[in-house]
Amino acid sequence: MNFLSIFDTPVQAAIISLRSNWLTKFFLTITKLGDAKGVITVLLLAILILLFIKKRLETVVIMLSVIGGHLLIESLKLLFQRPRPAITWLTFASGYSFPSGHSLITVAFYGLIALLLFKHLKPSYLKKILIILFLLIPFIVGISRIYLGVHYPTDVLAGWFSGFLWIKFCFWIINHLEQQKQ
């Protein structure tokens, strides 16, 4: 038993033990928020909104968060080349397992949206609800990847951590460029 399996095996077993018809339908739907079609759909909507409110810098950075996040995912997967779990999958997945691309991109993309909402919306209940929603998406998508059997828990944790580092970089770019304009 390797070091990672000491954590992965019991956590994965606990999550998979919850499998049921309704939960499988729920997680199959939720996981789409982290796939290419789901992210591109929300990205296009975000771009339209940002351009409408004349936030061109944020528009560029949010596109960078997705494009750069994807490049980061592919680079890390090639570096680690970890095979996917050898259990029954409830959805299709290709390529290597580590880190979870869905987890990384949802933190990088939806997390950046949450930061932009925090930065630009006036305090209100709607602002709080939207920020909580956009921060919950990466958590639920990550759990869905374990539940659906296509990732180990450490894949998801690594995806979240890498996504967090990427979002910090993207937000730093926004702040740096805004200071340059002043």
C-alpha positions, 0 to 999 in steps of 0.5 A, a space after each residue: 500500500 502506497 502513501 496516497 492509498 492510506 488516504 484515498 482508499 477509505 475516503 473513496 470507499 465511503 463516498 462510493 458507498 453512498 451510491 444510489 439512483 437519485 444521487 448518481 443522477 445528481 452527480 452526473 448533472 453536477 459534474 457537467 459544470 466542470 466539463 468543457 461544454 459546461 465551462 464554455 457555456 458559463 464562460 461565454 455568458 460571463 464574457 457577455 456580462 463583463 463586456 456589457 458592464 465594460 470590464 475588459 480587463 476582467 474579460 481577458 483574465 477570466 478567459 486566461 483562467 480557463 485557457 491557462 487552467 486547461 494548459 496547467 491540467 494537461 501539463 500536470 497530468 503528463 508530469 504525473 501520469 497517474 492511472 485512473 481508479 480501477 473501480 466501476 466508473 459511472 461516467 466516461 473519463 479519458 487520460 490520466 487521473 492526477 490532478 482532477 481537471 474538473 476540480 482544478 478548472 472549477 476552482 480556477 473559473 468559478 472561484 474567479 467569478 466569486 472573487 469578481 462578484 465580491 469585488 464588484 457587487 454592492 453588499 446584498 443578500 444576492 451577492 452573498 448567495 451568488 458568492 456561496 453558490 460559485 464557491 460551492 460548485 468546485 466542492 460539489 464537482 470534486 466530490 462528484 468525480 470521486 463518487 462517479 469513480 473516475 478520480 481518487 480523493 487526492 486527485 481532487 485535492 490536488 486539483 483544488 489546490 492547483 486551481 487555487 494557486 492559478 486563481 491567485 495568479 489570475 487575480 494578481 494579474 487583475 490587481 497588478 494591471 489595474 494599479 498600472 492603469 492608475 
